[in-house]
């Protein structure tokens, strides 16, 4: 069910799913924040995903998560990008603070919303080892088949990409690049892709081959 606080119950064609005004990065991907086409108010959606597939792209800053997600977007996947999710969480809270648990909860909500439009998803976000079981529960409770990829170029490559990329307004501090590079270590549930010498298209093809 889709409900607007002003207009009442709505049909799927009565809503706009993405909110370009929350976008802070130079991506085609947009924050998922459904609003009523009639009055512009945010709407409540109770639909829940009941199946499909999800590709997870994890990795430190500059590993290529968003770039690969953009390519998969052009191939028909419904994409949830971590940076966009952060903007939605901060908007809903009305303050700049956020945490990784809130991101996981918001990603689950966005999977449910986007499942009204298809069943092939991409989640491009930093997922910490201690949060992995929470994501597994999110996927399994929605009967989603999942493939987990850790994009891990050489550290110097990730650092250099962060210095030259234009998708963010400022350069990512090296502290965070190194922190996530060292922290994101997983068991064999993740397929590690060393994309140091791969183009974005080659990396996307590798992900789809292992899907």
Backbone as CSV, one residue per row, in Angstrom:
resi,resn,N_x,N_y,N_z,CA_x,CA_y,CA_z,C_x,C_y,C_z
1,UNK,0.836,-1.190,0.000,0.000,0.000,0.000,0.880,1.253,0.000
2,UNK,0.442,2.245,-0.752,1.136,3.530,-0.812,0.194,4.597,-0.269
3,UNK,0.651,5.331,0.732,-0.224,6.303,1.379,0.455,7.661,1.480
4,UNK,-0.263,8.683,1.040,0.187,10.072,1.170,-0.552,10.703,2.348
5,UNK,0.130,11.457,3.205,-0.547,12.075,4.355,-1.618,13.081,3.952
6,UNK,-1.526,13.601,2.726,-2.512,14.579,2.257,-3.551,13.976,1.324
7,UNK,-3.106,13.104,0.426,-3.976,12.610,-0.645,-4.533,11.212,-0.399
8,UNK,-4.098,10.569,0.673,-4.607,9.242,0.979,-3.922,8.152,0.175
9,UNK,-4.660,7.079,-0.103,-4.088,5.932,-0.796,-3.792,6.267,-2.255
10,UNK,-2.605,5.844,-2.718,-2.161,6.166,-4.069,-1.850,4.906,-4.859
11,UNK,-1.802,5.067,-6.177,-1.330,4.017,-7.065,0.142,4.274,-7.373
12,UNK,0.803,3.268,-7.925,2.235,3.378,-8.165,2.570,4.521,-9.121
13,UNK,1.667,4.815,-10.062,1.920,5.900,-11.013,1.728,7.281,-10.399
14,UNK,1.248,7.318,-9.164,1.021,8.600,-8.487,2.241,9.077,-7.707
15,UNK,3.336,8.312,-7.750,4.488,8.686,-6.926,5.758,8.844,-7.763
16,UNK,6.647,9.658,-7.247,8.005,9.789,-7.777,8.934,9.075,-6.800
17,UNK,9.731,8.154,-7.303,10.557,7.317,-6.430,11.833,8.019,-5.982
18,UNK,12.480,8.716,-6.898,13.797,9.290,-6.607,13.707,10.779,-6.304
19,UNK,14.621,11.245,-5.470,14.646,12.654,-5.080,15.988,13.263,-5.479
20,UNK,15.983,13.985,-6.599,17.240,14.544,-7.101,17.761,15.686,-6.243
21,UNK,16.901,16.288,-5.434,17.336,17.428,-4.621,18.225,17.000,-3.456
22,UNK,18.169,15.726,-3.086,19.029,15.229,-2.013,20.396,14.798,-2.527
23,UNK,20.532,14.718,-3.827,21.776,14.201,-4.390,22.932,15.159,-4.113
24,UNK,24.026,14.622,-3.575,25.215,15.422,-3.305,26.378,15.030,-4.217
25,UNK,26.282,13.877,-4.849,27.365,13.390,-5.682,26.990,13.523,-7.154
26,UNK,27.989,13.520,-8.000,27.774,13.656,-9.435,27.561,12.277,-10.056
27,UNK,26.433,11.662,-9.698,26.087,10.342,-10.204,24.768,10.415,-10.964
28,UNK,24.516,9.392,-11.791,23.171,9.213,-12.336,22.252,8.628,-11.272
29,UNK,22.841,7.858,-10.355,22.060,7.251,-9.279,21.518,8.335,-8.358
30,UNK,20.298,8.116,-7.890,19.634,9.122,-7.061,19.149,8.517,-5.748
31,UNK,18.997,9.349,-4.716,18.427,8.870,-3.450,16.989,8.391,-3.629
32,UNK,16.649,7.304,-2.957,15.294,6.753,-2.998,14.484,7.397,-1.879
33,UNK,13.576,8.282,-2.250,12.718,8.961,-1.277,11.389,9.265,-1.959
34,UNK,10.461,8.305,-1.951,9.211,8.444,-2.697,8.355,9.619,-2.228
35,UNK,7.819,10.351,-3.195,6.933,11.481,-2.906,5.697,11.416,-3.788
36,UNK,4.654,12.067,-3.335,3.385,12.132,-4.064,3.512,13.108,-5.235
37,UNK,3.118,12.673,-6.423,3.168,13.550,-7.592,2.151,14.689,-7.485
38,UNK,1.115,14.485,-6.703,0.058,15.494,-6.610,0.440,16.652,-5.704
39,UNK,0.972,16.323,-4.524,1.226,17.381,-3.536,2.689,17.513,-3.132
40,UNK,3.527,16.545,-3.514,4.943,16.627,-3.204,5.347,16.083,-1.850
41,UNK,4.387,15.616,-1.047,4.712,15.084,0.279,5.356,13.696,0.172
42,UNK,6.193,13.378,1.149,6.755,12.037,1.217,5.647,11.041,1.545
43,UNK,5.730,9.860,0.948,4.676,8.865,1.116,5.192,7.664,1.902
44,UNK,4.259,6.924,2.489,4.577,5.688,3.208,4.254,4.504,2.304
45,UNK,5.176,3.544,2.221,4.993,2.362,1.380,5.197,1.112,2.236
46,UNK,4.222,0.226,2.225,4.292,-0.976,3.061,4.653,-2.234,2.273
47,UNK,4.886,-2.084,0.970,5.255,-3.232,0.130,6.559,-3.865,0.618
48,UNK,6.658,-5.198,0.542,7.891,-5.895,0.908,8.352,-6.791,-0.228
49,UNK,9.644,-6.774,-0.475,10.252,-7.608,-1.507,10.070,-9.088,-1.162
50,UNK,9.752,-9.893,-2.174,9.526,-11.325,-1.943,10.373,-12.212,-2.854
51,UNK,11.430,-11.667,-3.419,12.290,-12.495,-4.250,13.076,-11.676,-5.255
52,UNK,14.073,-12.334,-5.863,14.906,-11.664,-6.847,16.368,-11.956,-6.595
53,UNK,17.225,-11.139,-7.186,18.662,-11.289,-7.011,19.270,-9.945,-6.631
54,UNK,20.352,-9.992,-5.865,21.042,-8.761,-5.486,22.549,-8.976,-5.601
55,UNK,23.192,-8.029,-6.252,24.650,-7.978,-6.327,25.120,-6.934,-5.333
56,UNK,26.014,-7.313,-4.442,26.559,-6.381,-3.452,27.977,-6.003,-3.860
57,UNK,28.218,-4.700,-3.956,29.546,-4.174,-4.255,30.073,-3.481,-3.010
58,UNK,31.075,-4.073,-2.391,31.667,-3.542,-1.170,33.105,-3.129,-1.470
59,UNK,33.675,-2.275,-0.646,35.058,-1.876,-0.844,35.336,-0.514,-0.250
60,UNK,36.597,-0.194,-0.108,36.974,1.091,0.462,36.659,2.233,-0.499
61,UNK,36.858,3.446,-0.051,36.688,4.619,-0.902,37.665,4.507,-2.079
62,UNK,37.186,4.789,-3.284,38.048,4.716,-4.453,38.220,3.330,-5.031
63,UNK,37.478,2.365,-4.511,37.596,0.993,-5.025,36.791,0.786,-6.302
64,UNK,35.871,1.711,-6.592,35.101,1.614,-7.827,33.663,1.182,-7.653
65,UNK,33.174,1.145,-6.423,31.807,0.659,-6.163,30.769,1.429,-6.977
66,UNK,30.772,2.738,-6.831,29.745,3.554,-7.481,29.900,3.548,-8.996
67,UNK,31.133,3.550,-9.470,31.365,3.524,-10.917,30.809,2.248,-11.530
68,UNK,31.050,1.115,-10.882,30.529,-0.156,-11.394,29.010,-0.191,-11.269
69,UNK,28.490,0.341,-10.171,27.035,0.387,-9.995,26.376,1.215,-11.093
70,UNK,27.020,2.309,-11.498,26.488,3.139,-12.586,26.400,2.342,-13.880
71,UNK,27.417,1.536,-14.148,27.396,0.708,-15.357,26.266,-0.309,-15.284
72,UNK,26.096,-0.932,-14.130,25.023,-1.923,-13.977,23.651,-1.273,-14.046
73,UNK,23.568,-0.010,-13.649,22.314,0.734,-13.787,21.891,0.801,-15.250
74,UNK,22.854,1.014,-16.149,22.538,1.096,-17.581,22.145,-0.259,-18.153
75,UNK,22.410,-1.322,-17.413,22.068,-2.668,-17.876,20.750,-3.159,-17.277
76,UNK,20.028,-2.246,-16.633,18.692,-2.576,-16.157,18.572,-2.942,-14.696
77,UNK,19.664,-2.896,-13.955,19.591,-3.194,-12.528,19.020,-1.997,-11.763
78,UNK,18.330,-2.294,-10.681,17.847,-1.266,-9.756,18.934,-1.062,-8.709
79,UNK,19.494,0.137,-8.661,20.708,0.377,-7.881,20.430,1.185,-6.622
80,UNK,21.005,0.720,-5.524,20.985,1.449,-4.250,22.431,1.788,-3.918
81,UNK,22.740,3.078,-3.890,24.110,3.516,-3.646,24.263,4.042,-2.230
82,UNK,25.325,3.615,-1.563,25.529,3.977,-0.162,25.573,5.468,0.094
83,UNK,26.207,6.232,-0.801,26.268,7.676,-0.603,24.877,8.299,-0.673
84,UNK,24.045,7.791,-1.582,22.666,8.278,-1.671,21.874,7.890,-0.424
85,UNK,22.112,6.688,0.072,21.422,6.234,1.284,21.766,7.138,2.463
86,UNK,23.022,7.531,2.562,23.434,8.433,3.642,22.644,9.738,3.581
87,UNK,22.446,10.271,2.381,21.692,11.521,2.244,20.246,11.352,2.720
88,UNK,19.643,10.200,2.414,18.267,9.945,2.850,18.192,9.837,4.369
89,UNK,19.129,9.110,4.968,19.136,8.951,6.429,19.283,10.304,7.112
90,UNK,20.203,11.124,6.637,20.411,12.440,7.243,19.183,13.326,7.062
91,UNK,18.547,13.219,5.910,17.323,13.995,5.659,16.216,13.597,6.629
92,UNK,16.030,12.309,6.815,14.958,11.838,7.695,15.209,12.210,9.151
93,UNK,16.472,12.198,9.554,16.804,12.537,10.938,16.839,14.046,11.167
94,UNK,17.019,14.791,10.096,17.107,16.236,10.232,18.419,16.701,10.826
95,UNK,19.432,15.852,10.756,20.756,16.210,11.266,21.801,15.363,10.550
96,UNK,23.057,15.802,10.575,24.078,15.149,9.749,24.608,13.826,10.272
97,UNK,24.261,13.442,11.494,24.801,12.197,12.040,24.111,10.974,11.438
98,UNK,24.880,9.905,11.286,24.319,8.635,10.825,25.244,7.519,11.302
99,UNK,24.732,6.275,11.270,25.568,5.134,11.616,25.266,3.978,10.664
100,UNK,26.096,2.956,10.710,25.981,1.873,9.734,24.729,1.023,9.935
101,UNK,24.223,0.932,11.159,22.971,0.208,11.382,21.823,0.920,10.678
102,UNK,21.800,2.247,10.770,20.757,3.022,10.094,20.847,2.844,8.584
103,UNK,22.068,2.758,8.067,22.230,2.535,6.636,21.656,1.186,6.220
104,UNK,21.920,0.153,7.001,21.394,-1.176,6.677,19.868,-1.174,6.692
105,UNK,19.272,-0.534,7.687,17.813,-0.467,7.769,17.233,0.287,6.577
106,UNK,17.894,1.358,6.178,17.411,2.142,5.039,17.574,1.367,3.736
107,UNK,18.664,0.644,3.591,18.857,-0.173,2.395,17.769,-1.240,2.295
108,UNK,17.404,-1.850,3.415,16.310,-2.832,3.411,15.014,-2.184,2.940
109,UNK,14.742,-0.993,3.442,13.526,-0.277,3.047,13.544,0.032,1.552
110,UNK,14.695,0.419,1.035,14.783,0.785,-0.379,14.673,-0.435,-1.286
111,UNK,15.167,-1.578,-0.838,14.959,-2.811,-1.601,13.465,-3.089,-1.717
112,UNK,12.744,-2.942,-0.615,11.294,-3.175,-0.634,10.602,-2.237,-1.616
113,UNK,10.986,-0.974,-1.600,10.362,0.006,-2.495,10.675,-0.319,-3.954
114,UNK,11.940,-0.531,-4.261,12.335,-0.763,-5.649,11.823,-2.090,-6.184
115,UNK,11.488,-3.020,-5.292,10.972,-4.312,-5.753,9.602,-4.176,-6.411
116,UNK,8.978,-3.021,-6.298,7.727,-2.780,-7.023,7.991,-2.584,-8.516
117,UNK,9.273,-2.389,-8.886,9.616,-2.074,-10.270,10.500,-3.132,-10.934
118,UNK,10.959,-4.113,-10.170,11.814,-5.147,-10.730,12.391,-6.028,-9.641
119,UNK,13.213,-6.995,-10.049,13.735,-7.932,-9.048,15.236,-8.187,-9.180
120,UNK,15.937,-7.314,-9.903,17.393,-7.409,-10.000,18.014,-6.153,-9.399
121,UNK,18.711,-6.322,-8.276,19.197,-5.172,-7.514,20.719,-5.153,-7.429
122,UNK,21.239,-3.954,-7.242,22.648,-3.758,-6.900,22.699,-2.897,-5.652
123,UNK,23.454,-3.332,-4.666,23.714,-2.518,-3.473,25.193,-2.173,-3.483
124,UNK,25.484,-0.899,-3.637,26.862,-0.414,-3.666,27.106,0.379,-2.394
125,UNK,27.795,-0.223,-1.425,27.947,0.427,-0.122,29.078,-0.215,0.666
126,UNK,29.597,0.532,1.623,30.556,-0.035,2.568,29.782,-0.871,3.585
127,UNK,30.082,-2.153,3.645,29.468,-3.055,4.620,30.579,-3.577,5.524
128,UNK,30.494,-3.253,6.791,31.513,-3.675,7.747,31.343,-5.159,8.097
129,UNK,32.421,-5.840,8.443,32.316,-7.261,8.799,31.289,-7.541,9.894
130,UNK,31.211,-6.660,10.890,30.271,-6.896,11.991,28.812,-6.702,11.580
131,UNK,28.577,-6.101,10.412,27.209,-5.888,9.938,26.783,-6.916,8.895
132,UNK,27.681,-7.803,8.506,27.378,-8.716,7.407,26.185,-9.610,7.711
133,UNK,26.096,-10.146,8.920,24.969,-11.017,9.258,23.643,-10.278,9.165
134,UNK,23.639,-9.013,9.505,22.415,-8.221,9.389,21.973,-8.145,7.923
135,UNK,22.930,-7.936,7.035,22.590,-7.894,5.609,22.137,-9.261,5.113
136,UNK,22.766,-10.315,5.595,22.331,-11.657,5.215,20.868,-11.881,5.606
137,UNK,20.505,-11.418,6.789,19.116,-11.545,7.242,18.176,-10.726,6.364
138,UNK,18.619,-9.538,5.973,17.807,-8.697,5.087,17.540,-9.429,3.774
139,UNK,18.578,-9.990,3.175,18.422,-10.668,1.889,17.617,-11.959,2.030
140,UNK,17.954,-12.753,3.020,17.292,-14.050,3.172,15.818,-13.906,3.533
141,UNK,15.491,-12.932,4.355,14.086,-12.744,4.738,13.241,-12.262,3.565
142,UNK,13.896,-11.776,2.521,13.198,-11.325,1.313,13.376,-12.308,0.160
143,UNK,13.912,-13.475,0.475,14.102,-14.553,-0.504,14.936,-14.091,-1.697
144,UNK,15.946,-13.282,-1.417,16.834,-12.783,-2.459,18.051,-13.691,-2.604
145,UNK,18.370,-14.047,-3.833,19.643,-14.700,-4.114,20.703,-13.601,-4.170
146,UNK,21.834,-13.832,-3.534,22.810,-12.747,-3.456,24.204,-13.223,-3.847
147,UNK,24.972,-12.262,-4.390,26.384,-12.457,-4.673,27.129,-11.271,-4.084
148,UNK,28.154,-11.552,-3.303,28.875,-10.514,-2.573,30.255,-10.315,-3.184
149,UNK,30.552,-9.081,-3.568,31.840,-8.767,-4.175,32.566,-7.713,-3.350
150,UNK,33.834,-7.958,-3.090,34.698,-6.977,-2.451,35.674,-6.471,-3.506
151,UNK,35.477,-5.225,-3.918,36.390,-4.621,-4.882,37.633,-4.165,-4.127
152,UNK,38.780,-4.725,-4.477,39.986,-4.429,-3.704,41.180,-4.195,-4.625
153,UNK,41.276,-2.987,-5.173,42.489,-2.644,-5.910,43.649,-2.472,-4.937
154,UNK,44.850,-2.347,-5.464,45.986,-2.034,-4.603,45.723,-0.706,-3.899
155,UNK,46.243,-0.573,-2.682,45.950,0.616,-1.876,46.297,1.904,-2.615
156,UNK,47.454,1.938,-3.252,47.882,3.152,-3.952,46.891,3.525,-5.047
157,UNK,46.338,2.526,-5.709,45.354,2.782,-6.763,44.092,3.410,-6.186
158,UNK,43.601,2.867,-5.074,42.413,3.437,-4.430,42.680,4.877,-4.005
159,UNK,43.847,5.120,-3.444,44.201,6.472,-3.005,44.249,7.424,-4.192
160,UNK,44.876,7.010,-5.281,44.991,7.870,-6.460,43.621,8.169,-7.061
161,UNK,42.744,7.190,-7.077,41.400,7.423,-7.609,40.661,8.469,-6.784
162,UNK,40.851,8.437,-5.482,40.184,9.414,-4.611,40.704,10.828,-4.845
163,UNK,41.930,10.959,-5.326,42.494,12.282,-5.574,41.954,12.898,-6.856
164,UNK,41.533,12.061,-7.779,41.163,12.566,-9.106,39.678,12.452,-9.433
165,UNK,38.920,11.702,-8.657,37.510,11.528,-9.006,36.744,12.828,-8.800
166,UNK,35.716,13.018,-9.620,34.930,14.254,-9.587,33.513,14.038,-9.066
167,UNK,33.209,12.839,-8.604,31.842,12.539,-8.164,31.537,13.107,-6.786
168,UNK,32.570,13.533,-6.056,32.370,14.132,-4.742,32.878,15.567,-4.753
169,UNK,32.308,16.374,-3.876,32.691,17.779,-3.828,34.070,17.973,-3.215
170,UNK,34.526,17.031,-2.398,35.831,17.155,-1.754,36.563,15.814,-1.813
171,UNK,37.865,15.863,-1.614,38.683,14.652,-1.641,38.509,13.882,-0.331
172,UNK,38.305,12.581,-0.443,38.149,11.742,0.748,39.442,11.737,1.561
173,UNK,39.369,12.022,2.863,40.579,11.968,3.699,41.225,10.585,3.645
174,UNK,42.555,10.551,3.606,43.257,9.272,3.499,42.957,8.358,4.683
175,UNK,42.633,8.936,5.829,42.317,8.114,7.004,41.239,7.098,6.674
176,UNK,40.174,7.552,5.993,39.044,6.666,5.709,39.392,5.646,4.635
177,UNK,40.186,6.054,3.663,40.617,5.102,2.635,41.367,3.946,3.285
178,UNK,42.314,4.293,4.144,43.126,3.268,4.807,42.309,2.458,5.808
179,UNK,41.433,3.143,6.543,40.630,2.447,7.563,39.782,1.346,6.929
180,UNK,39.045,1.686,5.884,38.184,0.685,5.255,39.009,-0.359,4.502
181,UNK,40.127,0.054,3.943,40.982,-0.896,3.231,41.451,-1.999,4.174
182,UNK,41.794,-1.608,5.388,42.293,-2.578,6.369,41.166,-3.316,7.090
183,UNK,40.018,-2.661,7.237,38.912,-3.234,8.019,38.095,-4.245,7.233
184,UNK,37.956,-4.031,5.930,37.062,-4.868,5.131,37.749,-6.178,4.751
185,UNK,37.777,-7.088,5.699,38.296,-8.440,5.488,37.197,-9.440,5.817
186,UNK,36.911,-10.341,4.877,35.771,-11.240,5.026,36.173,-12.687,4.756
187,UNK,35.225,-13.584,5.055,35.438,-14.988,4.730,35.088,-15.218,3.260
188,UNK,34.978,-16.494,2.872,34.797,-16.800,1.457,33.390,-16.532,0.936
189,UNK,32.546,-15.916,1.755,31.250,-15.495,1.224,31.412,-14.354,0.226
190,UNK,32.499,-13.600,0.358,32.782,-12.511,-0.574,33.739,-12.976,-1.668
191,UNK,33.441,-12.594,-2.891,34.353,-12.791,-4.011,35.219,-11.538,-4.111
192,UNK,36.523,-11.692,-3.945,37.431,-10.546,-3.981,37.855,-10.287,-5.426
193,UNK,37.652,-9.055,-5.867,38.028,-8.658,-7.226,39.129,-7.606,-7.140
194,UNK,40.324,-7.971,-7.557,41.424,-7.011,-7.640,41.284,-6.284,-8.974
195,UNK,40.760,-5.078,-8.927,40.511,-4.315,-10.152,41.558,-3.227,-10.378
196,UNK,42.760,-3.457,-9.836,43.848,-2.488,-10.002,44.093,-2.181,-11.473
197,UNK,44.153,-3.211,-12.288,44.502,-3.035,-13.699,43.311,-3.292,-14.628
198,UNK,42.110,-3.270,-14.067,40.904,-3.465,-14.871,40.218,-2.129,-15.114
199,UNK,39.657,-1.956,-16.304,38.811,-0.793,-16.538,37.486,-1.003,-15.818
200,UNK,36.701,0.056,-15.739,35.394,-0.066,-15.093,34.525,-1.083,-15.830
201,UNK,34.539,-1.042,-17.152,33.741,-1.989,-17.939,34.213,-3.424,-17.722
202,UNK,35.519,-3.616,-17.643,36.052,-4.959,-17.399,35.663,-5.462,-16.014
203,UNK,35.670,-4.559,-15.037,35.266,-4.954,-13.684,33.790,-5.325,-13.652
204,UNK,32.959,-4.524,-14.327,31.524,-4.821,-14.380,31.282,-6.173,-15.048
205,UNK,32.017,-6.451,-16.111,31.875,-7.739,-16.800,32.276,-8.888,-15.886
206,UNK,33.337,-8.685,-15.120,33.783,-9.718,-14.176,32.694,-9.994,-13.144
207,UNK,32.079,-8.943,-12.646,31.008,-9.103,-11.664,29.839,-9.876,-12.270
208,UNK,29.470,-9.531,-13.488,28.337,-10.199,-14.123,28.664,-11.648,-14.468
209,UNK,29.908,-11.929,-14.783,30.307,-13.313,-15.070,30.160,-14.195,-13.837
210,UNK,30.452,-13.620,-12.671,30.389,-14.380,-11.417,29.031,-14.282,-10.745
211,UNK,28.091,-13.615,-11.378,26.785,-13.364,-10.769,26.053,-14.682,-10.509
